[in-house]
């Protein structure tokens, strides 16, 4: 398996609404790209955050659990690590389809009573594009994101009895 496979799997999962699986796969690809980009940086978190800073020119911090958190740190700790080590996003962080422009990279830090950080769905594409366009991945041949092709020869498997 490779970075290309992780992004292809992520695209497929995202297309079918399997958002946490898609995020997990694309963030694994981000981590692997970060290690390729910064092989001498010690620690996965440091490489991840250093790579993320190469993908944008902004600094955004949101309040999460009463503490201001830089977005790159939020992505690593509360998206990537929670998906890897816990198996799901924390209840106070979620992808929200109610953003005016769901393709943009939006964030809202909600107030009482839930104090939930809401991320627009556009962050998924941001991560996938960061991996695809990373100079460290220039020799990789990524497939354009597209839904899977279903042909008339595609057979459905019979359920096991």
trRosetta pair geometry for C-beta under 8 A, 3 or more apart (Angstrom, degrees):
i j d omega theta_ij theta_ji phi_ij phi_ji
1 5 4.6 -116 -156 76 76 150
1 6 7.0 85 164 -51 107 79
2 5 4.9 106 50 6 65 100
2 6 7.2 -118 105 -5 40 87
2 140 7.5 -178 148 -131 128 121
3 6 5.6 -50 -148 32 35 114
3 7 6.6 30 155 -14 66 104
3 29 5.0 105 -154 -140 78 88
3 32 5.1 -156 -88 99 102 135
3 33 6.2 100 -136 -61 142 85
3 36 7.9 -45 -52 -16 151 144
3 131 6.5 -162 177 -175 113 119
3 137 6.3 -112 108 -118 152 123
3 140 6.2 -52 76 -122 115 163
4 7 6.1 -59 -152 38 30 106
4 8 6.3 28 152 -17 66 109
4 140 5.3 -167 -60 -177 107 116
4 141 6.7 22 -112 71 146 55
4 142 5.7 -155 -126 -98 89 61
4 143 7.4 94 -174 -3 100 83
5 8 5.6 -56 -143 40 32 111
5 9 6.1 33 157 -19 67 106
6 9 5.8 -55 -148 38 28 111
6 10 6.2 31 152 -22 63 108
6 25 4.9 -178 -172 -178 77 85
6 26 7.0 150 144 -91 96 30
6 28 5.2 -131 -149 88 142 107
6 29 4.0 177 101 -65 129 100
6 32 7.1 140 14 19 157 140
7 10 5.4 -51 -145 36 32 115
7 11 6.4 36 154 -22 65 102
7 25 7.4 168 -83 139 23 103
7 26 6.4 67 -113 -111 63 74
7 29 5.1 83 -58 -107 82 167
7 128 5.8 117 -147 -141 102 89
7 131 5.7 -166 -82 99 127 142
7 132 6.8 123 -152 -64 162 88
7 142 6.1 -25 87 -136 148 111
8 11 5.8 -50 -148 33 31 112
8 12 6.5 31 153 -18 63 106
8 142 7.9 -172 -57 -154 86 72
8 143 5.6 53 -98 38 108 122
9 12 5.7 -57 -152 37 32 112
9 13 6.3 29 154 -16 67 108
9 25 4.8 -135 95 -149 106 156
10 13 5.8 -58 -147 40 30 109
10 14 6.1 31 156 -21 66 108
10 21 7.9 -170 -118 126 57 68
10 22 4.6 94 -163 -157 70 67
10 23 7.6 114 -142 -50 109 14
10 24 8.0 -164 -103 69 96 55
10 25 3.7 -161 -71 93 89 116
10 26 4.0 107 -146 -54 160 85
10 29 6.8 -89 -16 -1 142 133
10 124 7.7 -176 164 -169 112 101
10 128 6.4 -168 104 -92 133 109
11 14 5.7 -54 -144 36 28 111
11 15 6.3 34 155 -24 63 106
11 22 7.5 106 -60 -138 13 108
11 128 6.8 93 -72 -130 90 148
11 143 7.9 -131 39 85 157 102
11 145 4.4 -154 -134 -131 133 90
11 146 7.5 32 156 30 136 34
12 15 5.7 -53 -151 31 28 115
12 16 6.7 7 157 -1 62 110
12 148 6.2 45 -124 -47 102 109
13 16 6.1 -71 -151 48 30 98
13 18 4.0 -83 -169 77 87 112
13 19 7.6 169 139 -72 98 15
13 21 4.3 -127 -160 100 148 107
13 22 3.9 -168 96 -68 108 81
13 25 6.4 131 21 15 141 137
14 17 7.8 52 -178 -64 30 17
14 18 7.2 -89 -66 61 24 67
14 19 6.7 61 -118 -106 65 56
14 22 3.8 104 -61 -133 78 157
14 26 8.0 34 -47 -34 125 130
14 124 5.7 137 -119 169 139 150
15 147 5.0 154 -161 -106 146 77
15 148 7.4 162 90 -7 155 80
18 21 4.3 -15 145 41 110 121
18 22 5.9 130 94 -27 74 92
19 22 5.5 -57 -143 38 30 112
19 23 6.1 30 159 -18 67 105
19 95 5.6 -122 174 38 150 153
19 121 7.8 -92 -123 -123 126 95
19 124 7.4 -102 -146 -77 85 139
20 23 5.6 -51 -144 38 32 111
20 24 6.3 37 154 -23 64 104
20 83 6.2 -180 -174 -120 89 111
20 88 6.1 -27 -146 -131 156 61
20 89 6.1 -132 -110 -19 109 96
21 24 5.6 -50 -146 34 30 114
21 25 6.4 26 156 -14 63 106
22 25 6.0 -59 -150 39 29 107
22 26 6.2 19 159 -11 66 111
22 124 6.2 15 128 -142 122 129
23 26 6.0 -60 -139 43 29 104
23 27 5.9 23 162 -15 66 112
23 79 6.1 -106 169 -175 126 108
23 83 6.1 -158 104 -77 103 159
23 89 7.8 30 75 -64 156 111
23 95 7.8 -158 -57 -47 137 132
23 124 6.5 -92 -85 -105 77 93
23 127 7.7 85 -137 41 65 162
24 27 6.1 -63 -144 41 23 105
24 28 6.4 28 154 -22 62 105
24 80 7.9 121 -125 -132 53 52
24 83 4.3 -155 -92 156 93 135
24 84 7.0 145 -142 -66 99 63
25 28 5.7 -51 -150 31 31 113
25 29 6.6 31 151 -16 63 104
26 29 5.4 -51 -153 36 37 115
26 30 6.5 43 145 -23 66 99
26 124 6.4 123 28 -156 166 73
26 127 4.6 95 145 114 122 126
26 128 5.3 -66 -134 -71 127 77
26 131 7.0 -144 -162 -9 78 142
27 30 5.1 -40 -144 32 41 116
27 31 6.4 46 152 -20 65 99
27 75 7.3 -171 -121 170 117 93
27 79 6.0 -175 -87 124 153 107
27 80 4.2 -159 163 -99 139 92
27 83 6.7 115 50 53 143 142
27 127 6.5 -45 -76 -164 62 149
28 31 5.7 -51 -150 36 33 113
28 32 6.4 31 152 -17 65 105
28 80 7.9 149 -60 -141 49 100
28 84 7.9 127 -79 -84 92 111
29 32 5.7 -52 -143 39 32 110
29 33 6.2 34 154 -19 64 107
29 127 7.7 114 73 153 104 99
29 128 7.7 42 80 -114 144 57
29 131 4.6 16 136 -120 114 157
30 33 5.7 -57 -147 39 29 112
30 34 6.2 36 152 -25 64 105
30 48 6.6 66 129 -140 100 91
30 51 6.9 162 178 104 82 136
30 52 7.4 36 -178 -74 125 89
30 75 8.0 -62 116 151 163 127
30 80 7.5 -108 68 -88 121 131
30 127 5.5 -66 -60 -161 128 100
30 130 6.5 33 -112 92 99 123
30 131 5.9 -102 -80 -69 58 105
31 34 5.5 -51 -148 31 30 116
31 35 6.7 30 154 -17 63 102
31 44 6.0 8 -155 -167 112 107
31 47 7.5 81 -156 95 62 109
31 48 5.5 -25 -107 -91 71 108
31 80 6.7 126 -54 -153 119 143
32 35 5.8 -52 -152 34 34 110
32 36 6.6 32 149 -16 64 104
33 36 5.6 -54 -149 38 35 111
33 37 6.0 33 152 -19 68 109
33 51 6.2 129 108 -163 90 152
33 130 7.4 154 94 126 158 88
33 131 5.0 -155 -40 -125 152 77
33 134 4.9 131 -170 20 127 171
33 136 6.0 141 -164 76 74 123
33 137 5.8 -39 -121 -43 106 121
34 37 5.6 -58 -143 40 29 110
34 38 6.1 -26 173 33 67 104
34 44 7.6 93 92 -163 131 61
34 47 4.1 123 144 139 107 92
34 48 4.7 -83 -64 -90 177 43
34 50 6.8 120 -157 64 103 84
34 51 3.5 -118 -108 -12 86 146
34 52 7.6 -14 -93 -28 121 70
35 38 6.9 -75 -126 65 22 68
35 39 6.4 58 171 -99 63 60
35 44 7.3 -30 -69 -118 105 72
35 47 5.4 53 -80 150 54 158
36 39 6.9 1 -142 -61 21 92
36 134 7.6 102 81 130 119 137
36 136 4.0 140 119 160 108 134
36 137 6.9 95 90 -61 154 73
37 47 7.4 143 67 -172 90 95
37 50 7.6 -169 105 107 116 102
37 51 5.1 115 59 -104 146 104
37 54 7.0 -143 176 30 151 157
37 134 6.2 -91 -69 -173 122 124
37 135 7.5 96 -113 63 97 85
37 136 4.3 -119 -76 -27 70 146
38 41 3.9 9 149 2 119 123
38 46 7.8 -121 121 119 145 84
38 47 4.5 -171 76 -133 118 87
38 50 5.2 55 -48 91 163 138
38 51 6.4 -130 0 -58 115 88
41 46 5.0 -150 164 114 113 109
41 47 4.4 152 83 -81 126 80
41 50 5.8 -146 -100 15 167 154
42 46 6.3 36 78 47 54 147
43 46 4.2 78 77 11 107 106
43 47 6.6 -179 92 -7 55 86
44 47 5.9 -60 -147 41 30 108
44 48 6.0 33 155 -23 67 110
45 48 5.6 -55 -144 36 28 113
45 49 6.2 20 161 -12 65 109
45 76 5.4 101 -135 168 80 149
45 77 7.8 36 -126 -64 119 79
46 49 6.1 -58 -144 42 26 105
46 50 6.1 28 156 -19 63 110
47 50 5.7 -56 -143 39 29 111
47 51 6.2 29 157 -19 64 107
48 51 6.0 -59 -151 36 25 109
48 52 6.4 25 154 -20 63 107
48 72 7.6 161 126 175 83 95
48 75 7.7 -154 155 101 116 104
48 76 4.9 121 110 -101 141 119
48 80 7.1 -108 -153 26 157 170
49 52 5.6 -50 -144 35 33 114
49 53 6.5 37 156 -22 63 103
49 70 7.9 65 -144 101 118 130
49 72 4.6 103 -137 141 79 123
49 73 6.4 19 -105 -73 126 63
49 76 6.1 -54 -60 -31 88 145
50 53 5.9 -55 -154 32 31 112
50 54 7.2 31 148 -20 61 101
51 54 5.7 -56 -160 28 39 112
51 55 7.0 35 147 -24 67 106
51 130 7.8 107 148 161 100 123
51 134 7.5 -6 -162 -120 112 131
52 55 5.6 -59 -158 27 40 115
52 56 7.3 -17 164 21 70 102
52 71 8.0 -152 157 105 138 87
52 72 4.1 157 96 -128 144 111
52 75 6.5 150 -108 60 154 146
52 76 7.8 -119 -19 -46 146 101
52 130 7.5 5 -118 -166 57 159
53 56 7.3 -87 -147 55 31 75
53 72 6.2 -21 -55 -76 76 161
54 134 8.0 77 102 -125 128 88
55 126 7.6 107 149 171 132 91
55 130 4.3 -9 -123 -123 144 118
59 70 6.9 -51 -161 -134 83 102
60 70 7.3 113 80 -154 49 56
60 71 4.7 35 75 -27 99 124
60 107 6.8 126 146 43 143 142
61 68 4.5 37 155 177 128 102
61 69 6.1 161 -157 74 81 27
61 70 5.2 -43 -95 -86 86 48
61 71 7.1 -128 -91 -28 34 69
62 68 7.2 164 85 -146 18 61
62 69 6.1 -28 64 59 68 83
62 71 6.9 69 0 -79 101 76
62 74 6.7 22 46 -63 108 155
62 107 5.8 -109 -63 144 145 131
62 109 4.3 172 -171 -62 104 122
62 117 5.8 102 126 -123 143 119
63 66 6.8 0 -177 -125 103 12
63 67 6.9 150 -149 70 66 24
63 68 5.7 -43 -89 -88 64 56
63 69 7.4 112 -130 11 18 82
63 109 5.0 105 49 178 78 152
63 115 7.8 -77 116 -161 103 100
64 67 6.4 -36 68 63 63 76
64 69 4.7 -30 30 13 114 134
64 74 6.2 130 -12 -112 156 111
64 78 6.7 -85 169 -51 157 161
64 92 7.3 137 -157 122 85 116
64 93 7.2 18 -138 -76 126 110
64 109 7.0 -115 -66 -126 65 111
64 117 5.3 -23 -99 -41 103 135
65 92 7.0 112 -65 96 84 153
65 115 7.4 111 -83 136 37 131
66 115 7.9 -5 -49 -168 67 150
69 73 5.4 -128 -175 88 89 114
69 74 4.8 107 127 -66 122 94
69 77 7.7 -105 -159 50 136 132
69 78 7.7 58 147 -9 162 131
70 73 4.5 83 64 10 89 108
70 74 6.9 -154 93 -10 43 87
71 74 5.2 -52 -145 36 35 116
71 75 6.3 40 155 -23 67 101
71 107 6.9 -135 -108 -44 116 164
72 75 5.7 -46 -149 31 32 114
72 76 6.7 26 153 -14 62 105
73 76 5.9 -56 -148 39 33 107
73 77 5.8 9 165 0 70 115
74 77 6.5 -64 -130 50 22 94
74 78 5.2 -32 -167 34 64 119
74 79 7.1 60 138 -12 67 97
74 93 7.8 177 -176 -125 104 141
74 117 7.1 -117 -158 147 139 167
75 78 7.5 -35 -75 55 8 77
75 79 5.0 -31 -155 31 48 128
75 80 6.4 47 148 -14 66 103
75 127 7.9 168 -156 -88 133 117
76 79 7.3 25 -20 50 7 85
76 80 5.2 -35 -146 38 39 126
76 81 6.4 43 151 -20 61 103
77 80 7.5 31 -12 52 11 87
77 81 5.3 -25 -147 27 35 131
77 82 7.6 54 145 -28 49 90
78 81 7.2 -3 -50 51 16 95
78 82 5.6 15 -165 -15 39 128
78 89 7.6 50 159 -153 79 79
78 90 6.1 -65 -157 14 94 122
78 93 5.2 116 157 -25 124 170
78 117 7.7 57 125 55 156 142
79 82 6.5 -65 -138 38 7 104
79 83 6.4 -1 164 -11 53 115
79 89 6.9 -13 -120 -113 58 96
79 93 7.3 -120 -73 137 71 142
80 83 6.1 -69 -151 39 22 106
80 84 6.2 11 160 -11 64 113
81 84 5.7 -58 -139 43 31 107
81 85 5.5 -6 175 11 71 118
81 86 7.9 58 132 0 65 95
82 85 6.7 -66 -122 53 20 87
82 86 4.8 -29 -165 33 63 123
82 88 6.9 -56 150 90 99 40
82 89 5.8 75 112 -127 136 37
82 90 5.4 -97 -132 -33 154 84
82 93 7.7 139 29 59 165 133
83 86 7.3 -32 -71 56 11 81
83 87 7.0 36 -161 -137 41 13
83 88 7.0 45 -108 -101 57 6
83 89 6.8 -1 -69 -68 85 62
86 90 7.5 52 75 -72 164 71
89 93 5.4 -121 175 88 108 92
89 94 6.1 130 113 -96 145 61
89 95 7.9 -180 -37 -11 170 82
90 93 5.1 59 62 24 91 101
91 94 7.8 -10 -167 -49 34 109
91 116 7.7 -81 137 -107 62 107
92 114 6.7 175 -121 163 83 84
92 115 6.0 -7 -150 97 125 80
92 116 4.9 -142 -156 -109 59 64
92 117 6.6 62 142 12 77 78
93 116 6.8 -175 -72 -164 28 75
93 117 4.8 -4 -111 62 78 101
93 119 7.3 29 -177 -10 85 108
94 116 6.4 -12 17 -180 99 123
94 117 7.8 148 22 83 52 59
94 118 6.3 -19 70 -115 75 65
94 119 7.3 -161 102 29 30 82
95 118 7.8 87 -150 -164 14 65
95 119 5.5 -46 -104 76 58 92
95 120 7.5 28 -156 158 74 12
95 121 5.6 71 -176 -86 115 66
95 123 7.6 -133 -113 44 99 115
95 124 7.8 25 -121 -39 141 108
96 99 6.3 108 98 -32 92 87
96 108 7.4 -42 44 37 149 116
96 118 4.0 -4 -3 -165 139 113
96 119 6.8 137 16 58 82 38
96 120 6.8 -53 66 -94 77 44
96 121 8.0 -129 69 -36 35 75
97 102 5.8 1 -149 -109 62 134
97 121 6.2 27 -99 -31 68 121
98 118 7.9 -35 53 180 101 146
99 102 5.2 134 66 -87 101 56
99 104 7.0 -134 143 59 135 95
99 106 4.6 151 -138 57 143 148
99 108 8.0 -173 -93 -17 95 116
99 118 7.8 171 -61 137 98 115
99 120 4.0 -20 -3 -107 164 108
99 121 7.5 -155 32 13 123 76
99 122 7.7 -86 82 -1 153 107
100 106 7.8 122 37 -67 78 162
101 104 4.1 54 102 -1 115 114
101 106 7.1 132 67 -33 81 128
101 120 7.3 20 91 -158 62 153
101 122 7.3 23 123 -45 84 140
102 120 5.6 -172 -142 -172 47 100
102 121 4.7 18 178 39 99 110
102 122 6.2 164 151 -39 44 88
103 120 7.9 -39 39 147 10 124
103 121 7.4 -29 -84 86 35 93
103 122 4.7 87 167 -95 26 107
103 125 6.9 -2 -156 27 75 149
104 120 6.0 11 80 102 67 163
104 122 4.8 -145 79 -15 17 170
105 120 6.3 179 -145 58 22 115
105 122 4.8 -121 -68 106 48 115
105 123 5.5 92 -128 -80 85 67
105 126 5.2 49 -83 -55 124 147
106 119 7.3 148 86 -162 60 43
106 120 3.7 72 45 -23 93 129
106 122 6.7 81 7 36 76 122
107 117 6.8 -13 -168 -174 98 94
107 118 7.0 153 -158 83 47 58
107 119 5.6 -12 -105 -106 77 65
107 120 7.2 -99 -59 -2 43 84
108 117 7.3 165 85 -157 49 48
108 118 4.4 -3 57 55 98 107
109 115 7.8 -8 175 -165 80 63
109 117 5.4 -18 -109 -105 66 78
109 118 7.9 -160 -75 22 22 72
110 114 5.7 2 110 78 133 100
110 115 6.1 178 90 -137 82 15
110 116 4.5 11 41 56 132 71
110 117 7.0 -148 13 -75 82 26
110 118 6.2 71 -34 -15 108 104
111 115 6.6 -10 -163 -91 21 61
112 115 6.7 7 -85 -52 41 83
119 123 5.1 -25 169 -4 121 145
120 123 6.3 132 73 -17 66 87
121 124 5.9 -27 179 10 65 113
121 125 8.0 54 136 -5 74 96
122 125 5.7 -54 -161 39 54 108
122 126 6.3 62 142 -27 75 103
123 126 5.1 -51 -148 34 40 120
123 127 6.5 40 156 -19 70 100
124 127 6.1 -58 -158 34 30 107
124 128 6.5 22 151 -13 66 109
125 128 5.5 -55 -143 42 36 111
125 129 5.9 36 158 -19 69 108
125 145 8.0 -94 -120 1 90 169
126 129 6.0 -58 -144 39 24 108
126 130 6.3 30 154 -25 61 106
127 130 5.6 -53 -149 31 30 114
127 131 6.7 26 155 -15 63 103
128 131 6.0 -56 -155 35 32 108
128 132 6.3 27 152 -16 67 110
128 145 6.8 50 150 -66 152 133
129 132 5.6 -56 -141 41 34 111
129 133 5.8 9 167 -1 70 115
130 133 6.6 -69 -137 48 21 94
130 134 6.4 44 157 -55 60 97
131 134 5.9 -35 -150 -5 28 118
131 137 6.4 52 173 -10 62 167
131 142 7.9 130 114 -93 93 144
132 137 7.1 -116 -146 100 18 140
132 142 4.8 -79 -125 28 96 172
133 137 7.9 71 76 64 12 113
134 137 4.5 70 72 15 98 105
134 138 7.7 -119 101 -43 56 66
135 138 5.5 -8 -160 -39 45 114
137 140 4.6 -41 -177 23 85 124
137 142 7.7 43 148 -42 125 114
143 146 7.4 -93 146 23 102 97
150 154 5.1 -66 -161 7 75 158
151 154 5.3 130 58 -24 64 92
